[in-house]
Amino acid sequence: MIGAAGPRPLSGGLAARIIGFLSVALIPLGVVAYLQTAELSEETRARSQLSLAALTESAASGERQTILRTLGAAQVLGTAANLYQSDKEQCSAIFREYAESRPNITFAGILALDGLIRCSSAGETVDISDSPNFHYILDNPRSTVQLNEAPRISKQSVLVVAEPFFYRNALAGYVAISIPAVGLRDRELPDPDSDLEELLTFNSAGQVLSSRSPRERTVELLPDALDLATLSEATASSFKARSADGKSRIFAVAPLVPGLVYALSIWPENSSAASAVQGNDFAKLLPFLMWAASVIVAFLAINRLVIRQVRTLSQQMRNFARNRRVPQEAAGAQMTLELRDMESDFLHMANAILQDEAQLENALREKTILLKEVHHRVKNNLQLISSIMNMQIRQSESEETRVVLRRLQDRIRGLATIHRNLYQTEDLGHVDAGRLLDDLIRQMSLVADQSTSRIQLDTELENVELYPDQAVPLSLLTAEALTNAVKYICPDHNGTLHVQVRFKRLEASRALIEISNTCHPEPELSSDSTGLGSRLIRAFATQLGGELEQGVSDGIYSVRVTFTLTDFIPEAGDY
């Protein structure tokens, strides 16, 4: 469309095509460099991850040894449980002796499948059947390690190590040993100068067993989008993630007791030990930097020599297309020779177009003035004829002659109204049909033939633009139908003389004109009448290309014409 502004799509621009050709030329070299760099980076990253996992396992070696020793002791005590479980006193003595000989053991006993601890170092029967830890042990009939922060026997937070034992190949119960969790939390790191931020252990269910920091601080350091139970399903690995407090950190996972207990170390993002885990993306970016540098140099050269000048010329063309403005000074001094020639040709073409448009506007203005003058003079002539006929009507002695002349005078007034609307409108090719019919109805003497009563006139006229080819027969049809309506009108059951004129658009390209009046149940005028008015109505409906309907319904006689709105159709001799 002329005057449409805006840049062309990037894929079709000169700069985009040059970038595309350079990219194709640099693809082989870039692919080789990228693959080699990526392979070296991945190998370095894998080694760093293994090193970080080894550091994590080494840092948690104390927790690992404690848990392994406790599991071994639980397995040995399971043998004693089979031998002395029937003798509660002797069984409890064995467990009590074991607990007293180990300073880090707070409780040892046999957990029966019914949730009762009858044999234990405490020497009393304890029911933990309603404990969540007991249900977890029953649901996982294997070695388990859990944290119990509120134990019934021990008075401090403990780790409960449960080892199943069997009697005659059937599960007989569990040996449960409790060790203080505080001792694990207070354990010092192997390397005090390490920048390790946190080290914690957790079981396969994702429960934190021990940590160096308070529990509230530990929760803030854990990965925000990962569950510890999910981490227990992976092998030794390290990764970067965002903690619950919103900071990015490096995490390393190492199994202490595979399938049972795991260690998780948390390092600051800028940690020297964890820096390699993040990967060095700069080396991978070198091929892209080479491509970007080549593209930038080529783009700057093309932009300075071609694109900028083409945009200047394009802007001049758009300005001319929008407001017919020709640049006062040429920009040829900054352009290459080829673009200067193009600009010169454009300026010559623009001047020629402006001259041709000026001539066309003058010709159109003269044609408009002549057409308005023609319509004005035709209107004046028709009004003159109407005035002469009015003089003749007043001098005529025959009533029949006066009626005929008056009806003819109404037709002439209708034509004069059409021509008056044509020369008053700005667009001579269109007529506002609603306004035209309103003027026509107001000029007609609807009550001239009614001396005893007054006619009630209702109009419903929409503003629909028509070409003169349809506006003329529409107005003449309306005038004839109104004349017939007044001629044959009769009062309704209330004694009122009623005439209604409706004109509206039915849909995008259809319109309806309807003239109705009150009448007798059997009016003299009918659809097959042979009077001049009826013949003219049918003729005008034919000129409109519409469908004529006439008839009586409930004491109302109506003339309805539905027609299609058409464009101007020139006659064969117009060209």
C-alpha positions as CSV (number, residue, x, y, z in Angstrom):
1,M,0.0,0.0,0.0
2,I,1.3,3.5,-0.9
3,G,2.7,5.2,2.2
4,A,2.9,2.1,4.3
5,A,5.8,2.6,6.7
6,G,8.0,0.3,8.7
7,P,11.0,-1.8,8.0
8,R,10.9,-4.9,5.9
9,P,11.2,-8.3,7.5
10,L,14.7,-9.1,8.8
11,S,14.9,-12.2,6.6
12,G,14.6,-10.1,3.5
13,G,17.0,-7.3,4.4
14,L,20.4,-6.8,3.0
15,A,22.1,-7.0,6.4
16,A,20.3,-10.3,7.2
17,R,21.5,-11.8,3.9
18,I,25.1,-10.8,4.5
19,I,25.0,-12.2,8.0
20,G,23.6,-15.4,6.6
21,F,26.4,-15.8,4.0
22,L,29.0,-15.1,6.6
23,S,27.5,-17.6,9.0
24,V,27.5,-20.3,6.3
25,A,31.2,-19.6,5.6
26,L,32.1,-19.7,9.3
27,I,30.0,-22.8,10.3
28,P,32.6,-25.5,9.6
29,L,35.3,-23.7,11.6
30,G,32.9,-22.8,14.4
31,V,31.5,-26.4,14.7
32,V,35.0,-27.9,15.0
33,A,36.1,-25.4,17.6
34,Y,32.9,-25.7,19.6
35,L,33.0,-29.5,19.7
36,Q,36.6,-29.6,20.9
37,T,36.0,-27.0,23.5
38,A,32.8,-28.6,24.7
39,E,34.5,-32.0,25.0
40,L,37.4,-30.6,27.1
41,S,35.0,-28.6,29.3
42,E,32.8,-31.7,30.0
43,E,35.8,-33.8,30.9
44,T,37.1,-31.1,33.3
45,R,33.6,-30.7,34.7
46,A,33.3,-34.5,35.3
47,R,36.6,-34.7,37.1
48,S,35.7,-31.7,39.2
49,Q,32.4,-33.2,40.2
50,L,34.1,-36.5,41.3
51,S,36.6,-34.5,43.2
52,L,33.9,-32.5,45.0
53,A,32.0,-35.7,45.8
54,A,35.2,-37.2,47.2
55,L,35.7,-34.1,49.4
56,T,32.1,-34.5,50.6
57,E,32.6,-38.1,51.5
58,S,35.9,-37.3,53.3
59,A,34.2,-34.5,55.2
60,A,31.5,-36.9,56.4
61,S,33.8,-39.8,57.2
62,G,33.1,-39.4,60.9
63,E,29.4,-39.8,60.4
64,R,30.0,-42.7,58.1
65,Q,32.1,-44.6,60.6
66,T,29.7,-44.0,63.4
67,I,26.7,-45.3,61.4
68,L,28.6,-48.3,60.1
69,R,29.8,-49.3,63.6
70,T,26.3,-49.0,64.9
71,L,24.9,-51.1,62.0
72,G,27.5,-53.7,62.7
73,A,26.7,-53.8,66.4
74,A,23.0,-54.1,65.6
75,Q,23.7,-57.1,63.4
76,V,25.8,-58.8,66.2
77,L,23.1,-58.0,68.8
78,G,20.5,-59.6,66.5
79,T,22.2,-63.0,67.1
80,A,21.9,-62.5,70.8
81,A,18.3,-61.5,70.4
82,N,17.5,-64.9,69.0
83,L,19.3,-66.7,71.9
84,Y,18.0,-64.7,74.8
85,Q,14.7,-63.1,73.6
86,S,12.7,-65.6,75.7
87,D,14.6,-64.6,78.9
88,K,13.7,-60.9,79.3
89,E,16.0,-60.3,82.3
90,Q,19.1,-61.9,80.7
91,C,18.3,-60.2,77.4
92,S,18.0,-56.8,79.0
93,A,21.2,-57.3,80.9
94,I,23.1,-58.0,77.7
95,F,21.8,-54.8,76.0
96,R,22.4,-52.8,79.2
97,E,26.0,-54.0,79.4
98,Y,26.5,-53.1,75.7
99,A,25.0,-49.6,76.1
100,E,27.1,-48.9,79.2
101,S,30.3,-50.0,77.5
102,R,29.8,-47.6,74.6
103,P,29.7,-43.9,75.6
104,N,28.0,-42.8,72.4
105,I,25.1,-45.3,72.8
106,T,22.0,-44.0,74.6
107,F,19.7,-46.9,74.1
108,A,19.7,-50.5,72.7
109,G,16.9,-52.9,72.5
110,I,14.7,-55.3,70.6
111,L,11.7,-53.9,68.8
112,A,9.0,-56.5,68.3
113,L,6.7,-56.5,65.3
114,D,3.8,-55.5,67.6
115,G,5.6,-52.2,68.5
116,L,6.6,-53.3,72.1
117,I,10.2,-53.1,73.3
118,R,10.4,-55.8,76.0
119,C,14.2,-56.4,76.0
120,S,16.2,-53.2,76.2
121,S,19.0,-51.4,78.0
122,A,16.3,-49.4,79.8
123,G,15.0,-52.6,81.5
124,E,11.4,-51.7,81.0
125,T,8.7,-52.5,78.4
126,V,8.0,-49.5,76.1
127,D,5.1,-49.3,73.6
128,I,6.0,-47.3,70.4
129,S,3.3,-48.9,68.2
130,D,1.8,-45.4,67.5
131,S,5.2,-43.9,66.6
132,P,5.7,-42.7,63.0
133,N,9.2,-44.1,63.2
134,F,7.9,-47.6,64.0
135,H,5.5,-47.5,61.0
136,Y,8.3,-46.4,58.8
137,I,10.4,-49.4,60.0
138,L,7.6,-51.8,59.3
139,D,7.0,-50.3,55.8
140,N,10.8,-50.7,55.1
141,P,11.8,-54.2,56.4
142,R,15.5,-53.5,56.0
143,S,18.3,-51.6,57.7
144,T,17.1,-48.0,58.5
145,V,18.5,-44.9,60.0
146,Q,16.1,-42.2,61.3
147,L,16.2,-39.0,63.3
148,N,14.0,-39.0,66.5
149,E,13.9,-35.5,68.0
150,A,11.6,-36.5,70.9
151,P,12.4,-40.0,72.0
152,R,10.5,-41.6,74.9
153,I,13.5,-43.2,76.6
154,S,16.5,-41.0,75.6
155,K,16.1,-37.4,76.7
156,Q,17.9,-35.9,73.7
157,S,17.6,-36.0,69.9
158,V,19.0,-39.3,68.7
159,L,19.6,-41.3,65.5
160,V,17.8,-44.6,65.6
161,V,19.6,-47.4,63.7
162,A,17.2,-50.4,63.2
163,E,18.5,-53.7,61.9
164,P,16.1,-56.6,61.2
165,F,16.9,-60.1,62.6
166,F,15.3,-63.4,61.5
167,Y,14.3,-66.6,63.3
168,R,13.8,-69.7,61.1
169,N,13.9,-67.5,57.9
170,A,11.1,-65.4,59.2
171,L,11.3,-61.7,60.3
172,A,11.3,-61.8,64.1
173,G,11.9,-58.1,64.9
174,Y,14.4,-55.3,64.9
175,V,17.5,-54.4,66.9
176,A,17.2,-50.7,67.6
177,I,20.2,-48.7,68.7
178,S,20.1,-44.9,69.5
179,I,23.1,-42.7,69.2
180,P,23.1,-38.9,70.2
181,A,22.5,-36.7,67.2
182,V,24.3,-33.8,69.0
183,G,27.6,-35.6,68.7
184,L,27.3,-35.7,64.9
185,R,26.3,-32.1,64.7
186,D,29.2,-30.9,66.8
187,R,31.7,-32.9,64.9
188,E,34.4,-30.6,63.4
189,L,35.3,-30.5,59.7
190,P,38.4,-32.3,58.6
191,D,39.8,-29.1,57.1
192,P,39.0,-26.0,59.3
193,D,40.2,-23.7,56.5
194,S,37.7,-25.2,54.0
195,D,35.1,-22.8,52.5
196,L,32.5,-25.5,52.9
197,E,29.3,-23.7,54.0
198,E,27.3,-26.7,55.3
199,L,27.6,-30.5,55.5
200,L,24.6,-32.6,56.4
201,T,23.5,-36.3,56.2
202,F,20.1,-37.6,55.2
203,N,18.5,-41.0,54.8
204,S,16.9,-42.4,51.7
205,A,13.5,-41.0,52.7
206,G,14.9,-37.4,52.5
207,Q,15.0,-36.9,56.3
208,V,18.0,-34.8,57.5
209,L,19.9,-36.8,60.1
210,S,22.7,-34.4,61.1
211,S,24.0,-31.0,60.1
212,R,26.6,-28.5,61.2
213,S,24.2,-25.6,61.5
214,P,20.9,-25.2,63.4
215,R,17.9,-26.8,61.7
216,E,16.4,-23.4,60.7
217,R,19.6,-22.4,58.9
218,T,19.9,-25.8,57.3
219,V,16.5,-25.6,55.8
220,E,17.3,-22.2,54.2
221,L,20.5,-23.7,52.6
222,L,18.8,-26.8,51.0
223,P,17.9,-26.7,47.2
224,D,14.6,-25.0,46.7
225,A,13.4,-27.1,43.7
226,L,14.8,-30.5,44.7
227,D,13.8,-33.1,47.3
228,L,16.4,-34.9,49.3
229,A,14.7,-38.2,48.6
230,T,15.2,-37.5,44.9
231,L,18.9,-36.9,45.5
232,S,19.3,-40.3,47.2
233,E,18.4,-42.0,43.9
234,A,21.5,-40.6,42.1
235,T,25.1,-41.6,42.4
236,A,27.9,-39.3,43.6
237,S,27.4,-36.0,41.8
238,S,27.5,-32.3,42.1
239,F,25.3,-29.5,40.7
240,K,24.4,-25.9,40.9
241,A,21.0,-24.8,42.2
242,R,19.2,-22.0,44.1
243,S,18.7,-22.4,47.8
244,A,15.5,-21.7,49.7
245,D,17.0,-18.3,50.7
246,G,17.3,-17.3,47.1
247,K,21.1,-17.6,46.7
248,S,22.8,-19.8,44.1
249,R,25.1,-22.5,45.6
250,I,27.0,-25.6,44.6
251,F,25.8,-28.9,46.0
252,A,27.6,-32.2,46.1
253,V,26.0,-35.6,47.0
254,A,28.0,-38.7,48.1
255,P,26.6,-42.0,49.5
256,L,28.0,-42.9,52.9
257,V,26.0,-46.1,53.2
258,P,24.6,-46.8,49.7
259,G,20.8,-47.0,49.8
260,L,20.7,-45.9,53.4
261,V,22.6,-42.7,54.3
262,Y,23.9,-39.9,52.1
263,A,26.0,-36.8,52.7
264,L,25.3,-33.4,51.1
265,S,27.8,-30.7,51.1
266,I,26.9,-27.1,50.3
267,W,29.5,-24.6,48.9
268,P,29.3,-20.9,48.1
269,E,28.9,-20.1,44.4
270,N,32.3,-18.5,44.3
271,S,34.0,-21.3,46.2
272,S,37.4,-22.3,44.9
273,A,36.7,-26.0,45.4
274,A,33.4,-25.8,43.5
275,S,34.3,-23.3,40.8
276,A,35.0,-26.0,38.2
277,V,31.5,-27.5,38.7
278,Q,29.9,-24.4,37.2
279,G,31.8,-24.9,34.0
280,N,33.9,-22.4,32.0
281,D,31.5,-21.2,29.3
282,F,34.0,-18.6,28.0
283,A,35.9,-21.2,26.0
284,K,32.6,-22.4,24.4
285,L,31.8,-18.8,23.5
286,L,34.9,-18.3,21.5
287,P,33.4,-19.6,18.2
288,F,30.4,-17.4,18.7
289,L,32.6,-14.4,19.5
290,M,34.5,-14.9,16.3
291,W,31.2,-15.1,14.3
292,A,29.8,-12.1,16.1
293,A,33.0,-10.0,15.4
294,S,32.9,-10.9,11.7
295,V,29.2,-10.1,11.5
296,I,29.6,-6.8,13.3
297,V,32.4,-5.6,11.0
298,A,30.5,-6.6,7.9
299,F,27.3,-5.1,9.1
300,L,29.0,-1.8,10.0
301,A,30.5,-1.6,6.5
302,I,27.3,-2.4,4.7
303,N,25.3,-0.2,7.0
304,R,27.5,2.9,6.4
305,L,27.9,2.4,2.6
306,V,24.4,1.1,1.6
307,I,21.8,0.5,4.3
308,R,21.8,4.0,5.8
309,Q,21.6,5.6,2.4
310,V,18.9,3.3,1.2
311,R,16.9,4.1,4.3
312,T,17.3,7.8,3.7
313,L,16.0,7.4,0.1
314,S,13.2,5.2,1.3
315,Q,12.2,7.8,3.9
316,Q,12.0,10.4,1.2
317,M,9.8,8.1,-0.9
318,R,7.5,7.5,2.0
319,N,7.2,11.2,2.8
320,F,6.3,11.8,-0.8
321,A,3.8,9.0,-0.9
322,R,2.1,10.3,2.3
323,N,2.0,14.1,1.9
324,R,3.5,14.7,-1.6
325,R,6.6,16.5,0.0
326,V,9.7,16.6,-2.1
327,P,13.0,17.0,-0.2
328,Q,14.5,20.5,-0.5
329,E,18.1,19.2,-0.6
330,A,19.4,16.0,-2.1
331,A,21.5,13.7,0.0
332,G,23.6,12.6,-2.9
333,A,26.9,13.9,-1.5
334,Q,26.9,11.1,1.1
335,M,25.8,8.4,-1.3
336,T,27.6,6.2,-3.7
337,L,27.4,6.9,-7.4
338,E,24.6,4.3,-8.0
339,L,22.5,5.6,-5.2
340,R,22.9,9.2,-6.3
341,D,21.6,8.2,-9.8
342,M,18.6,6.5,-8.1
343,E,17.9,9.6,-6.0
344,S,18.1,11.9,-9.0
345,D,15.6,9.7,-10.9
346,F,13.2,9.7,-8.0
347,L,13.2,13.5,-7.7
348,H,12.5,13.9,-11.4
349,M,9.7,11.3,-11.1
350,A,8.2,13.0,-8.1
351,N,8.2,16.4,-9.8
352,A,6.4,14.9,-12.8
353,I,3.8,13.2,-10.6
354,L,3.1,16.5,-8.8
355,Q,2.5,18.3,-12.1
356,D,0.2,15.6,-13.4
357,E,-1.8,15.5,-10.1
358,A,-2.2,19.3,-10.2
359,Q,-3.6,19.0,-13.7
360,L,-5.9,16.2,-12.7
361,E,-7.2,18.1,-9.6
362,N,-7.9,21.2,-11.8
363,A,-9.8,19.0,-14.2
364,L,-11.8,17.3,-11.5
365,R,-12.6,20.7,-9.8
366,E,-13.9,22.0,-13.1
367,K,-15.9,18.9,-13.7
368,T,-17.5,19.1,-10.2
369,I,-18.4,22.7,-10.7
370,L,-20.0,21.9,-14.0
371,L,-22.0,19.0,-12.6
372,K,-23.2,21.1,-9.7
373,E,-24.2,23.8,-12.1
374,V,-26.1,21.3,-14.3
375,H,-28.0,19.9,-11.3
376,H,-28.8,23.4,-10.0
377,R,-30.1,24.6,-13.4
378,V,-32.2,21.4,-13.8
379,K,-33.7,22.0,-10.4
380,N,-34.5,25.6,-11.2
381,N,-36.1,24.5,-14.5
382,L,-38.2,21.9,-12.8
383,Q,-39.3,24.4,-10.2
384,L,-40.2,26.9,-12.9
385,I,-42.3,24.2,-14.6
386,S,-43.9,23.4,-11.3
387,S,-44.8,27.1,-10.8
388,I,-46.3,27.3,-14.3
389,M,-48.3,24.2,-13.6
390,N,-49.5,25.8,-10.3
391,M,-50.7,28.8,-12.2
392,Q,-52.5,26.5,-14.6
393,I,-54.1,24.6,-11.7
394,R,-55.5,27.9,-10.3
395,Q,-56.9,28.9,-13.7
396,S,-58.4,25.5,-14.5
397,E,-62.2,25.2,-14.0
398,S,-62.3,21.4,-14.2
399,E,-61.6,19.5,-11.0
400,E,-60.4,16.5,-12.9
401,T,-57.9,18.6,-14.7
402,R,-56.6,20.2,-11.4
403,V,-56.2,16.7,-9.9
404,V,-54.2,15.5,-12.9
405,L,-52.0,18.6,-13.0
406,R,-51.4,18.4,-9.2
407,R,-50.2,14.8,-9.4
408,L,-48.0,15.7,-12.3
409,Q,-46.7,18.7,-10.3
410,D,-45.8,16.3,-7.4
411,R,-43.8,14.2,-9.7
412,I,-41.9,17.2,-11.0
413,R,-41.2,18.4,-7.4
414,G,-39.8,15.0,-6.6
415,L,-37.3,15.3,-9.5
416,A,-36.4,18.8,-8.4
417,T,-35.7,17.6,-4.9
418,I,-33.4,14.9,-6.2
419,H,-31.4,17.4,-8.2
420,R,-31.2,19.8,-5.3
421,N,-29.7,17.1,-3.1
422,L,-27.2,16.2,-5.8
423,Y,-25.8,19.7,-6.1
424,Q,-25.8,20.3,-2.4
425,T,-23.9,17.1,-1.5
426,E,-20.0,17.1,-1.5
427,D,-19.8,13.7,-3.2
428,L,-21.8,13.9,-6.5
429,G,-21.6,10.2,-6.9
430,H,-23.7,9.3,-3.9
431,V,-27.0,10.4,-2.4
432,D,-28.2,10.1,1.2
433,A,-31.4,8.3,0.5
434,G,-32.8,8.9,4.0
435,R,-32.3,12.7,3.7
436,L,-33.7,12.7,0.2
437,L,-36.9,10.9,1.1
438,D,-37.4,13.2,4.1
439,D,-37.2,16.3,1.9
440,L,-39.5,14.7,-0.6
441,I,-42.1,13.8,2.0
442,R,-42.1,17.3,3.6
443,Q,-42.6,19.0,0.2
444,M,-45.6,16.9,-0.7
445,S,-49.1,18.1,0.3
446,L,-50.3,15.0,2.0
447,V,-53.4,16.6,3.4
448,A,-54.4,18.8,0.5
449,D,-57.2,16.5,-0.6
450,Q,-58.5,15.9,3.0
451,S,-60.7,18.7,4.2
452,T,-62.5,16.9,7.0
453,S,-59.6,15.3,9.0
454,R,-55.9,15.4,9.3
455,I,-53.5,12.7,8.3
456,Q,-51.1,11.2,10.8
457,L,-47.7,10.7,9.1
458,D,-45.0,8.4,10.6
459,T,-41.5,8.1,9.0
460,E,-38.7,5.8,9.8
461,L,-35.8,6.6,7.4
462,E,-32.3,5.3,7.8
463,N,-29.3,7.1,6.2
464,V,-28.3,4.8,3.4
465,E,-26.0,6.1,0.6
466,L,-27.2,5.3,-3.0
467,Y,-26.0,6.0,-6.5
468,P,-28.2,8.4,-8.5
469,D,-29.3,5.5,-10.7
470,Q,-31.2,4.1,-7.8
471,A,-31.9,7.3,-5.9
472,V,-34.1,8.7,-8.7
473,P,-36.5,5.7,-9.2
474,L,-36.6,5.3,-5.3
475,S,-37.8,8.8,-4.8
476,L,-40.3,8.7,-7.7
477,L,-41.7,5.4,-6.4
478,T,-42.1,6.9,-3.0
479,A,-43.9,9.9,-4.4
480,E,-46.3,7.8,-6.4
481,A,-47.0,5.4,-3.5
482,L,-47.6,8.4,-1.2
483,T,-50.0,10.0,-3.7
484,N,-51.9,6.7,-4.0
485,A,-52.0,6.3,-0.2
486,V,-53.5,9.8,0.2
487,K,-56.0,9.2,-2.6
488,Y,-57.3,5.9,-1.2
489,I,-56.8,6.4,2.5
490,C,-59.6,5.7,4.9
491,P,-59.9,6.1,8.7
492,D,-59.2,3.2,11.0
493,H,-61.5,2.0,13.7
494,N,-60.4,5.0,15.8
495,G,-61.2,7.4,13.0
496,T,-57.6,8.2,12.4
497,L,-56.0,8.6,9.0
498,H,-52.6,7.0,9.2
499,V,-49.7,6.9,6.7
500,Q,-46.3,5.3,7.4
501,V,-43.1,5.4,5.4
502,R,-40.2,3.1,6.3
503,F,-36.8,2.9,4.6
504,K,-34.0,0.8,6.1
505,R,-31.1,-1.4,5.3
506,L,-31.9,-5.1,5.7
507,E,-28.4,-6.5,5.4
508,A,-25.0,-5.6,3.9
509,S,-26.4,-5.2,0.4
510,R,-30.2,-5.1,0.7
511,A,-32.7,-2.3,1.5
512,L,-36.5,-2.0,2.0
513,I,-38.9,0.8,1.1
514,E,-42.5,0.4,2.5
515,I,-45.4,2.9,2.3
516,S,-48.6,1.9,4.1
517,N,-51.9,3.5,4.9
518,T,-55.2,2.7,6.6
519,C,-57.9,1.6,4.2
520,H,-61.3,-0.3,3.9
521,P,-61.1,-4.1,4.0
522,E,-61.8,-4.1,0.3
523,P,-60.0,-1.0,-1.1
524,E,-60.6,0.2,-4.6
525,L,-56.8,0.0,-5.3
526,S,-55.4,-3.4,-5.6
527,S,-52.2,-5.0,-6.9
528,D,-53.7,-5.6,-10.3
529,S,-55.0,-2.1,-10.7
530,T,-54.5,-0.6,-14.2
531,G,-54.2,3.1,-13.0
532,L,-51.3,5.3,-14.0
533,G,-49.9,5.4,-10.4
534,S,-49.8,1.6,-10.1
535,R,-48.1,1.3,-13.5
536,L,-45.5,3.9,-12.5
537,I,-44.9,2.1,-9.2
538,R,-44.3,-1.2,-11.0
539,A,-42.0,0.6,-13.5
540,F,-39.9,2.3,-10.8
541,A,-39.7,-1.0,-8.9
542,T,-38.3,-2.6,-12.0
543,Q,-35.8,0.2,-12.4
544,L,-34.6,-0.5,-8.8
545,G,-34.3,-4.1,-9.6
546,G,-36.5,-4.9,-6.6
547,E,-39.3,-7.2,-5.7
548,L,-42.7,-5.4,-5.4
549,E,-45.4,-6.6,-2.9
550,Q,-48.8,-4.9,-2.6
551,G,-51.7,-5.9,-0.5
552,V,-54.1,-5.4,2.5
553,S,-53.5,-6.9,6.0
554,D,-55.6,-6.0,9.0
555,G,-57.0,-2.8,7.4
556,I,-53.5,-1.6,6.3
557,Y,-52.7,-1.3,2.6
558,S,-48.9,-1.5,2.0
559,V,-46.6,-1.1,-0.9
560,R,-43.3,-2.9,-0.2
561,V,-40.2,-3.0,-2.4
562,T,-37.1,-4.9,-1.5
563,F,-34.0,-4.3,-3.7
564,T,-30.3,-4.8,-3.8
565,L,-27.9,-1.9,-3.4
566,T,-25.8,-1.8,-6.5
567,D,-22.7,0.2,-7.6
568,F,-22.7,2.7,-10.4
569,I,-23.1,1.0,-13.8
570,P,-22.1,3.2,-16.7
571,E,-23.9,3.0,-20.0
572,A,-22.1,1.8,-23.1
573,G,-21.6,5.3,-24.5
574,D,-20.0,6.7,-21.4
575,Y,-16.5,5.7,-22.5
